[in-house]
Amino acid sequence: MTIRIPNSERDAVLRLYREILPEIRHRLDEFRGVPPARYFYELCYCLLTPQSKASVCALACSELERRGFLQQPFDPESLLRSPGDGYVRFHRVKARRLVRARESFPPLAHLFHTSITDRELRVILSDRIEGLGFKEASHFLRNIGRTGVTILDRHILRGMVELGVLRSVPSSMSRTRYEQIETSFRELADALRILPEELDLLLWSRKTGAILK
Protein backbone atom coordinates (compact mmCIF):
# COMPACT_ATOMS: atom_id res chain seq x y z
CA MET A 1 0.00 0.00 0.00
CA THR A 2 1.32 3.43 -0.98
CA ILE A 3 0.66 6.05 1.67
CA ARG A 4 -0.21 9.46 0.23
CA ILE A 5 -0.49 12.02 3.01
CA PRO A 6 -1.83 15.52 2.26
CA ASN A 7 1.07 17.94 2.68
CA SER A 8 -0.81 20.15 5.13
CA GLU A 9 -1.63 17.19 7.36
CA ARG A 10 1.90 15.80 7.16
CA ASP A 11 3.38 19.17 8.12
CA ALA A 12 0.98 19.61 11.03
CA VAL A 13 1.66 16.12 12.39
CA LEU A 14 5.42 16.43 12.11
CA ARG A 15 5.38 19.88 13.71
CA LEU A 16 3.44 18.54 16.70
CA TYR A 17 5.73 15.50 16.84
CA ARG A 18 8.83 17.67 17.20
CA GLU A 19 7.10 19.75 19.83
CA ILE A 20 5.95 16.95 22.14
CA LEU A 21 8.50 14.20 21.41
CA PRO A 22 10.17 14.45 24.85
CA GLU A 23 6.79 14.02 26.54
CA ILE A 24 5.92 11.06 24.29
CA ARG A 25 9.18 9.28 25.07
CA HIS A 26 8.83 9.97 28.77
CA ARG A 27 5.39 8.35 28.74
CA LEU A 28 6.68 5.32 26.87
CA ASP A 29 9.46 4.96 29.44
CA GLU A 30 6.80 5.00 32.16
CA PHE A 31 4.95 2.17 30.44
CA ARG A 32 8.15 0.13 30.20
CA GLY A 33 8.77 0.70 33.88
CA VAL A 34 5.49 -0.78 35.11
CA PRO A 35 6.40 -3.70 37.43
CA PRO A 36 4.77 -7.11 36.86
CA ALA A 37 3.04 -6.80 40.23
CA ARG A 38 0.90 -4.02 38.72
CA TYR A 39 0.00 -5.75 35.47
CA PHE A 40 -3.35 -6.96 36.80
CA TYR A 41 -4.45 -3.43 37.68
CA GLU A 42 -3.39 -2.17 34.26
CA LEU A 43 -5.62 -4.90 32.86
CA CYS A 44 -8.48 -3.69 35.07
CA TYR A 45 -7.97 -0.17 33.73
CA CYS A 46 -8.27 -1.36 30.14
CA LEU A 47 -11.42 -3.32 30.95
CA LEU A 48 -13.02 -0.18 32.37
CA THR A 49 -12.06 2.45 29.79
CA PRO A 50 -14.39 1.62 26.85
CA GLN A 51 -16.97 4.44 26.65
CA SER A 52 -15.80 5.84 30.00
CA LYS A 53 -13.52 8.69 31.03
CA ALA A 54 -9.91 7.59 31.35
CA SER A 55 -9.36 9.78 34.43
CA VAL A 56 -12.31 8.20 36.26
CA CYS A 57 -11.14 4.69 35.36
CA ALA A 58 -7.64 5.48 36.60
CA LEU A 59 -9.05 6.60 39.95
CA ALA A 60 -11.17 3.45 40.21
CA CYS A 61 -8.15 1.23 39.49
CA SER A 62 -6.05 3.07 42.03
CA GLU A 63 -8.70 2.30 44.61
CA LEU A 64 -8.90 -1.35 43.53
CA GLU A 65 -5.16 -1.59 44.03
CA ARG A 66 -5.24 0.25 47.35
CA ARG A 67 -7.85 -2.19 48.65
CA GLY A 68 -5.90 -5.20 47.39
CA PHE A 69 -8.58 -6.48 45.02
CA LEU A 70 -6.29 -9.14 43.56
CA GLN A 71 -5.42 -10.60 46.96
CA GLN A 72 -8.72 -10.01 48.79
CA PRO A 73 -11.57 -9.89 46.28
CA PHE A 74 -14.72 -7.87 46.83
CA ASP A 75 -17.64 -6.76 44.70
CA PRO A 76 -16.32 -3.64 42.90
CA GLU A 77 -19.69 -2.49 41.57
CA SER A 78 -20.27 0.20 44.20
CA LEU A 79 -16.80 1.61 43.53
CA LEU A 80 -17.57 2.00 39.83
CA ARG A 81 -20.82 3.86 40.41
CA SER A 82 -19.90 5.94 43.43
CA PRO A 83 -20.59 9.66 42.81
CA GLY A 84 -17.59 10.49 44.98
CA ASP A 85 -15.18 8.46 42.86
CA GLY A 86 -16.81 9.23 39.52
CA TYR A 87 -18.95 7.03 37.32
CA VAL A 88 -17.80 4.22 35.04
CA ARG A 89 -20.38 3.49 32.35
CA PHE A 90 -21.88 -0.01 32.28
CA HIS A 91 -20.63 -0.47 35.83
CA ARG A 92 -22.53 -3.70 36.47
CA VAL A 93 -21.15 -5.47 33.42
CA LYS A 94 -17.66 -4.14 34.01
CA ALA A 95 -17.73 -5.08 37.69
CA ARG A 96 -18.50 -8.67 36.72
CA ARG A 97 -15.68 -8.60 34.21
CA LEU A 98 -13.24 -7.40 36.86
CA VAL A 99 -14.20 -10.29 39.11
CA ARG A 100 -13.77 -12.78 36.28
CA ALA A 101 -10.48 -11.20 35.22
CA ARG A 102 -9.20 -11.73 38.74
CA GLU A 103 -9.84 -15.44 38.24
CA SER A 104 -8.56 -15.66 34.65
CA PHE A 105 -5.44 -13.50 34.75
CA PRO A 106 -3.14 -15.23 37.30
CA PRO A 107 -2.79 -18.46 35.26
CA LEU A 108 -1.64 -16.32 32.32
CA ALA A 109 0.93 -14.25 34.24
CA HIS A 110 3.84 -16.54 33.35
CA LEU A 111 3.37 -15.72 29.66
CA PHE A 112 4.88 -12.27 30.19
CA HIS A 113 8.20 -13.90 30.99
CA THR A 114 8.37 -16.06 27.86
CA SER A 115 9.40 -15.36 24.26
CA ILE A 116 5.79 -15.21 23.06
CA THR A 117 5.19 -12.29 20.69
CA ASP A 118 2.92 -9.40 21.51
CA ARG A 119 0.52 -10.41 18.73
CA GLU A 120 0.33 -13.98 20.00
CA LEU A 121 -0.19 -12.73 23.53
CA ARG A 122 -2.97 -10.42 22.36
CA VAL A 123 -4.88 -13.36 20.89
CA ILE A 124 -4.52 -15.41 24.09
CA LEU A 125 -5.62 -12.53 26.30
CA SER A 126 -8.60 -11.74 24.07
CA ASP A 127 -9.65 -15.39 24.15
CA ARG A 128 -9.22 -15.85 27.89
CA ILE A 129 -10.24 -12.52 29.45
CA GLU A 130 -13.94 -11.69 29.16
CA GLY A 131 -14.56 -8.25 27.68
CA LEU A 132 -11.03 -7.85 26.34
CA GLY A 133 -11.19 -7.38 22.59
CA PHE A 134 -8.22 -6.70 20.34
CA LYS A 135 -8.31 -2.97 21.03
CA GLU A 136 -8.43 -3.38 24.81
CA ALA A 137 -5.79 -6.14 24.76
CA SER A 138 -3.52 -3.91 22.65
CA HIS A 139 -4.12 -1.06 25.09
CA PHE A 140 -3.16 -3.26 28.03
CA LEU A 141 0.00 -4.54 26.36
CA ARG A 142 1.11 -1.02 25.41
CA ASN A 143 0.49 0.15 28.98
CA ILE A 144 2.95 -2.43 30.30
CA GLY A 145 5.57 -1.47 27.74
CA ARG A 146 4.91 -4.01 24.98
CA THR A 147 4.66 -2.09 21.72
CA GLY A 148 4.33 -4.82 19.11
CA VAL A 149 0.61 -4.13 18.70
CA THR A 150 -1.45 -1.01 17.93
CA ILE A 151 -4.40 0.53 19.80
CA LEU A 152 -6.98 1.30 17.14
CA ASP A 153 -9.33 3.47 19.16
CA ARG A 154 -11.57 6.16 17.71
CA HIS A 155 -8.93 8.89 18.02
CA ILE A 156 -6.35 6.88 16.11
CA LEU A 157 -8.85 5.85 13.44
CA ARG A 158 -10.02 9.43 12.93
CA GLY A 159 -6.41 10.50 12.64
CA MET A 160 -5.86 7.85 9.98
CA VAL A 161 -8.86 9.16 8.05
CA GLU A 162 -7.50 12.72 8.17
CA LEU A 163 -4.12 11.50 6.96
CA GLY A 164 -5.72 9.72 4.02
CA VAL A 165 -5.02 6.16 5.16
CA LEU A 166 -8.67 5.21 5.78
CA ARG A 167 -11.75 6.36 3.93
CA SER A 168 -13.88 6.31 7.07
CA VAL A 169 -13.90 5.06 10.65
CA PRO A 170 -15.29 1.51 10.62
CA SER A 171 -18.39 0.99 12.76
CA SER A 172 -17.09 -2.41 13.87
CA MET A 173 -14.05 -4.58 13.24
CA SER A 174 -13.39 -8.27 13.05
CA ARG A 175 -9.97 -9.49 14.12
CA THR A 176 -8.97 -9.80 10.48
CA ARG A 177 -10.02 -6.23 9.74
CA TYR A 178 -8.26 -5.01 12.87
CA GLU A 179 -5.01 -6.59 11.73
CA GLN A 180 -5.41 -5.12 8.24
CA ILE A 181 -5.83 -1.60 9.63
CA GLU A 182 -2.98 -2.22 12.07
CA THR A 183 -0.73 -2.99 9.08
CA SER A 184 -1.84 0.26 7.43
CA PHE A 185 -1.07 2.17 10.64
CA ARG A 186 2.46 0.78 10.68
CA GLU A 187 2.90 1.71 7.02
CA LEU A 188 1.77 5.23 7.93
CA ALA A 189 4.36 5.32 10.72
CA ASP A 190 7.04 4.24 8.25
CA ALA A 191 5.97 6.92 5.78
CA LEU A 192 6.24 9.58 8.50
CA ARG A 193 9.45 8.04 9.86
CA ILE A 194 7.95 7.84 13.32
CA LEU A 195 7.92 4.75 15.53
CA PRO A 196 4.40 3.23 15.65
CA GLU A 197 4.19 3.53 19.44
CA GLU A 198 5.17 7.20 19.19
CA LEU A 199 2.65 7.84 16.42
CA ASP A 200 -0.07 6.27 18.56
CA LEU A 201 0.52 8.79 21.36
CA LEU A 202 1.02 11.59 18.87
CA LEU A 203 -2.36 11.10 17.18
CA TRP A 204 -4.03 10.66 20.57
CA SER A 205 -2.54 13.94 21.76
CA ARG A 206 -3.55 15.68 18.55
CA LYS A 207 -7.19 14.76 19.20
CA THR A 208 -7.36 15.13 22.98
CA GLY A 209 -4.64 17.61 23.86
CA ALA A 210 -3.09 15.18 26.32
CA ILE A 211 -0.86 12.11 26.44
CA LEU A 212 -2.73 9.75 28.71
CA LYS A 213 -2.37 6.04 29.19
LUMKOLKOL-495248 format. One line per field, with one value per residue (C-alpha): x negated, y negated, z negated; residue number from 0; residue in three letters. Coordinates in steps of 0.1 Angstrom, whole numbers, m for minus. Example, Ala and Ser with C-alpha at 12.3 -4.5 7.8 and 13.67 -1.06 7.14 Angstrom:
BEGIN
xx c(m123_m137) $
yy c(45_11) $
zz c(m78_m71) $
i c(0_1) $
aa c(ALA_SER) $
***
This chain:
BEGIN
xx c(0_m13_m7_2_5_18_m11_8_16_m19_m34_m10_m17_m54_m54_m34_m57_m88_m71_m60_m85_m102_m68_m59_m92_m88_m54_m67_m95_m68_m49_m81_m88_m55_m64_m48_m30_m9_0_33_44_34_56_85_80_83_114_130_121_144_170_158_135_99_94_123_111_76_91_112_82_60_87_89_52_52_78_59_86_63_54_87_116_147_176_163_197_203_168_176_208_199_206_176_152_168_189_178_204_219_206_225_211_177_177_185_157_132_142_138_105_92_98_86_54_31_28_16_m9_m38_m34_m49_m82_m84_m94_m58_m52_m29_m5_m3_2_30_49_45_56_86_97_92_102_139_146_110_112_82_83_84_58_35_41_32_0_m11_m5_m30_m56_m49_m47_m43_m6_15_44_70_93_116_89_63_88_100_64_59_89_75_41_57_50_87_118_139_139_153_184_171_141_134_100_90_100_83_50_54_58_30_7_18_11_m25_m29_m18_m44_m70_m60_m62_m95_m79_m79_m44_m42_m52_m27_1_m5_m10_24_40_25_36_72_74_46_31_9_27_24) $
yy c(0_m34_m61_m95_m120_m155_m179_m201_m172_m158_m192_m196_m161_m164_m199_m185_m155_m177_m198_m169_m142_m145_m140_m111_m93_m100_m84_m53_m50_m50_m22_m1_m7_8_37_71_68_40_58_70_34_22_49_37_2_14_33_2_m25_m16_m44_m58_m87_m76_m98_m82_m47_m55_m66_m34_m12_m31_m23_13_16_m2_22_52_65_91_106_100_99_79_68_36_25_m2_m16_m20_m39_m59_m97_m105_m85_m92_m70_m42_m35_0_5_37_55_41_51_87_86_74_103_128_112_117_154_157_135_152_185_163_143_165_157_123_139_161_154_152_123_94_104_140_127_104_134_154_125_117_154_159_125_117_83_79_74_67_30_34_61_39_11_33_45_10_m1_24_15_40_21_48_41_10_m5_m13_m35_m62_m89_m69_m58_m94_m105_m79_m92_m127_m115_m97_m62_m52_m64_m63_m51_m15_m10_24_46_83_95_98_62_50_66_51_16_22_30_m3_m22_m8_m17_m52_m53_m42_m69_m96_m80_m78_m48_m32_m35_m72_m78_m63_m88_m116_m111_m107_m139_m157_m148_m151_m176_m152_m121_m98_m60) $
zz c(0_10_m17_m2_m30_m23_m27_m51_m74_m72_m81_m110_m124_m121_m137_m167_m168_m172_m198_m221_m214_m249_m265_m243_m251_m288_m287_m269_m294_m322_m304_m302_m339_m351_m374_m369_m402_m387_m355_m368_m377_m343_m329_m351_m337_m301_m310_m324_m298_m269_m267_m300_m310_m314_m344_m363_m354_m366_m400_m402_m395_m420_m446_m435_m440_m474_m487_m474_m450_m436_m470_m488_m463_m468_m447_m429_m416_m442_m435_m398_m404_m434_m428_m450_m429_m395_m373_m350_m324_m323_m358_m365_m334_m340_m377_m367_m342_m369_m391_m363_m352_m387_m382_m347_m348_m373_m353_m323_m342_m333_m297_m302_m310_m279_m243_m231_m207_m215_m187_m200_m235_m224_m209_m241_m263_m241_m241_m279_m295_m292_m277_m263_m226_m203_m210_m248_m248_m227_m251_m280_m264_m254_m290_m303_m277_m250_m217_m191_m187_m179_m198_m171_m192_m177_m180_m161_m134_m129_m126_m100_m80_m82_m70_m40_m52_m58_m39_m71_m106_m106_m128_m139_m132_m130_m141_m105_m97_m129_m117_m82_m96_m121_m91_m74_m106_m107_m70_m79_m107_m82_m58_m85_m99_m133_m155_m157_m194_m192_m164_m186_m214_m189_m172_m206_m218_m186_m192_m230_m239_m263_m264_m287_m292) $
i c(0_1_2_3_4_5_6_7_8_9_10_11_12_13_14_15_16_17_18_19_20_21_22_23_24_25_26_27_28_29_30_31_32_33_34_35_36_37_38_39_40_41_42_43_44_45_46_47_48_49_50_51_52_53_54_55_56_57_58_59_60_61_62_63_64_65_66_67_68_69_70_71_72_73_74_75_76_77_78_79_80_81_82_83_84_85_86_87_88_89_90_91_92_93_94_95_96_97_98_99_100_101_102_103_104_105_106_107_108_109_110_111_112_113_114_115_116_117_118_119_120_121_122_123_124_125_126_127_128_129_130_131_132_133_134_135_136_137_138_139_140_141_142_143_144_145_146_147_148_149_150_151_152_153_154_155_156_157_158_159_160_161_162_163_164_165_166_167_168_169_170_171_172_173_174_175_176_177_178_179_180_181_182_183_184_185_186_187_188_189_190_191_192_193_194_195_196_197_198_199_200_201_202_203_204_205_206_207_208_209_210_211_212) $
aa c(MET_THR_ILE_ARG_ILE_PRO_ASN_SER_GLU_ARG_ASP_ALA_VAL_LEU_ARG_LEU_TYR_ARG_GLU_ILE_LEU_PRO_GLU_ILE_ARG_HIS_ARG_LEU_ASP_GLU_PHE_ARG_GLY_VAL_PRO_PRO_ALA_ARG_TYR_PHE_TYR_GLU_LEU_CYS_TYR_CYS_LEU_LEU_THR_PRO_GLN_SER_LYS_ALA_SER_VAL_CYS_ALA_LEU_ALA_CYS_SER_GLU_LEU_GLU_ARG_ARG_GLY_PHE_LEU_GLN_GLN_PRO_PHE_ASP_PRO_GLU_SER_LEU_LEU_ARG_SER_PRO_GLY_ASP_GLY_TYR_VAL_ARG_PHE_HIS_ARG_VAL_LYS_ALA_ARG_ARG_LEU_VAL_ARG_ALA_ARG_GLU_SER_PHE_PRO_PRO_LEU_ALA_HIS_LEU_PHE_HIS_THR_SER_ILE_THR_ASP_ARG_GLU_LEU_ARG_VAL_ILE_LEU_SER_ASP_ARG_ILE_GLU_GLY_LEU_GLY_PHE_LYS_GLU_ALA_SER_HIS_PHE_LEU_ARG_ASN_ILE_GLY_ARG_THR_GLY_VAL_THR_ILE_LEU_ASP_ARG_HIS_ILE_LEU_ARG_GLY_MET_VAL_GLU_LEU_GLY_VAL_LEU_ARG_SER_VAL_PRO_SER_SER_MET_SER_ARG_THR_ARG_TYR_GLU_GLN_ILE_GLU_THR_SER_PHE_ARG_GLU_LEU_ALA_ASP_ALA_LEU_ARG_ILE_LEU_PRO_GLU_GLU_LEU_ASP_LEU_LEU_LEU_TRP_SER_ARG_LYS_THR_GLY_ALA_ILE_LEU_LYS) $
***
